Amino acid sequence: MRSNQRYTNATFTKRVDHEAGRHHTLRAESEPIVCPTCGAIYRKRRWVAQHDSKTSNDELRSARVKQCPGCKRKKEGVPSGYLEATGSFFTAHREEIEHLLRNEAVRSAEDNPVARVIDWSSKGNKVSLTTTTEHLAQRLGHALEKAFHGGVKYDFSHENKVARVSWHRDD
């Protein structure tokens, strides 16, 4: 059945952020800022790991103390990414797979200190993770697929920026 509605660019455009940016501050924060929980530094409008920063000790002494978005999400328990690994292959190679996931999460934190694992639960033949960013869940799913093959399914919610990644392999 056809509609008489004219199509415009607005018809096809996905509106990702229904809150209209309310989670963003109106202006960029004054720099530098240090996170008291993880030690990340806000410099040049980016959160970076403390060892990657070229911030001098004098600048750090005068820095404001404020929690980074990753620590805030972790404290509030609000995940943006979910990863689930299942299957008989997972059961047989649980240690290797969990070791890979931990190492990949650490590597990701070096690139982006805001990306962290919030919760890790391992029950029976399944492991479930929640992450502070949707990108970390994608990265972990890609690492599983690259290392152990199997099937990966990526589901995205365009409404509130959430990624659900499922990895499964039976062998």
PyMOL commands that set and color helices and strands:
alter all, ss='L'
color gray80, all
select helices_A, chain A and resi 9-12+50-52+57-61+69-76+88-92+94-111+134-148
alter helices_A, ss='H'
color red, helices_A
select strands_A, chain A and resi 33-34+41-43+46-48+64-65+81-86+117-123+126-131+151-157+162-168
alter strands_A, ss='S'
color yellow, strands_A
deselect
rebuild
show_as cartoon
